[in-house]
Amino acid sequence: MTENREMTKTKFQKTAKPGDFRELLSYSGDKTAAGRIVSALLSALLCILILLSLPAMHVRAEEGYDEVAGSSSMGQTDEDLAPYGMTPVSGNMIKDGEYIVSTECSSSFFHIEEAKLTVKDGKMTALLTMSSSSYLLVYPGTAEQAAAAPYEDYIPSVEIDTWDTFTIPVQALDAELDLAAFSKKKKKWYPRKILFHAADIPADSLLFEYPDYDRISQALALYDEADEIEETAQTEETVQTEETVQNTEPQAIQIDLPDGEYSVEVSLAGGSGRASVTTPTWMNVQEGRAYARLLWSSPYYDYMILDGRQYLNETEDGGSSSFTIPVTAMDEPMKVIADTTAMGDPVEIEYTLTFYKDTIGSKSRVPQEGALRVLAGAAVFIVAGGIMNHFIKKRRR
């Protein structure tokens, strides 16, 4: 019998083709080594077919837990919970044990009554006892991540002695951690940030020397205060300087002449070369110092600047612009700025004015003064002629 079976097996091995599935299936019942191999291959093929027939599985958000609260109703603060320079403390830096630690949260609506920290083998968890029962679930991450997560990743509340509690993983102390909270009433996820204070861990339970953050904060506050004082002082100094520049009258040159009105020749240089000022122009001497009244060839100059001081146009009837400025130098250029609106937008143009000391003379030399004398003479002549004509006509009668 055994000899016939071996002969049959040898014959099958030599003649079997890939399509001889029925013979292979019937031969799988053989308890020999070859039969066991065939059985294993058939089992593996069956498993592959079963897996291929299963529908694709996707992780998706749990229905009813996929909504995030709008930004206007989040109740969040943008202030950092961790002071500047604070270093996160991980579980491998603390001895195993249980510790009560204080917490801070970015929202007053998520108030933690007590936080019990458990450290074991470098990993930390915290049992949070809540002051209210407003939240059904929490999730260690952002609100958006919570809304996209499956239900099994959520941490449900557990009632302990009538208090709602959550046991959450803690990656580090002295660091802001994202924690999303699901509202029972609103059915929405709210983003929260939470911080556990490592300062509450006893010093002998820490595997390092904990920094004195209070002293660091005080030093930083003093530094910021000093910086603010310096900045304020600089601002006040700048304001005072600007006010001094604006309020200080440029010093007019002293001149050995009695107080009164004179004329002086002046030349203008700079700009496009098309503008000019009347020369000779008026010069007033007040308390032994010289001041010039300039009359421009254009009505479009609205102010002049001399040594940082601004002088406004004195002409009010729409005629050529005129300005009274101190004469700060004789026989050498004086730098001035004149603002013109002739081109539409105001434009400040740099000029130089030179007053010539040896040309100082009578006010009558000013062209406008001569014109006034001509007009006055003409007026007198007209009046006199009218009177004479009146008497001539009267005598003829």
C-alpha positions, 0 to 999 in steps of 0.5 A: 500500500505504501509503495503504491502511494509513493508511486502515485505521489511521484506520478502526480509531481511529474505530471501536475500542472498549474491548472490541476487544482482539483488534483492538488486539493484532493492530494492535500489530505495526504499526511505526508510532508508534501501534503502538509505543505500543500495544506499550508499553501491552500490555507494562506491562499484562503486567508488572502482571499478573505482579506481582499474581500473585506471592505476598506477601513478608514479612521474617521471622525465620530459622528456628533463629535466633529464640530469645533466652537467658533473663535468668538465663543472659545473663551480663550486668552492669547497670553502665554501660560509659561513665563519667558525662559521656563524649561519643560520638565519631563517624567524622567526628571522626576522620581516615581510617585504621586504629587499634587500640583497647581495648574493654569488654563487659558480659559476660566471656563475650564477650571481645575479644582485639583490636579494629582500627578502620577509619575511612573517609569518616566511617564506621567498622567494627571487626574483632573478634578473639575469644579463643574460638570460642563464637559463630557470628554477631553482630548490631548490635542487641539480642537481640530484634531479632536473633531477628526479623531475616532471616539476611542481616542477620547477621554470620558469624564469619570465621577468620583465622589460627585466630582467629574474627573479626567485622567489625561497623559502629561508630556511635560510640566512647565509647558503649555499643553493642548487639551480640547474639551467637549461641551455637554450643552453645546456639543462642540469642541473647545480649545484649551491650553493647560500648564502643570507647575513643576515648582510644586514637586518637592525638591528631593523628588526632582533629579535636578536643581529647579531654577528660581523662576521668581527671581528670573521673572523679577530680574526680567521685570527690572530689565524691562522697567529700565528699558521702558524708562530709557525709552521714555527718556529718549522719547521725551528728549526727542520731543523736547528737541523738536519743540526747541527746534520749533520754538527757538527763533534763529538768531538774527545778525547784529547790525550797527544801525538805529532801529527802523526800516531800510532796504538791502540787496539780496540774491537768490540761488537754487531750485529751477532758476525760474523763481526770484525775490524782489531786490532791493528788499525791505530790512527792518532793524529791531533792537539792533538786529536785522530782519528781511521781508522777502517778496517772491515772484510767485503766489504759490509759496506757502511756507519757508524754513530757516534753521528748522523754524517754519515761517508762514506766508504773510500775503492774504490777498492772493498776491505774491508770497511774502515772508519776514525772516531773520537775517542770520548772515551778511555777505554769505549764503543763508540756506533756506527751504521754500515749499511751493504748490505750483506743481500741484502737490507741495514740494520743498525746494532748497535755496540760498539767500545772500544779503549784501551789507554794503547795499543797505540804504533807504527804504525808498529804494525798494521797487514797491516803495517807489511805485507807492510814491508814484501812485501817491504823487499821481493821486495828489496831482489828480486831486490838485487838478480837480480843485483847480478845475473847480475854481476855474469853472466858478470864475467863468460863471 
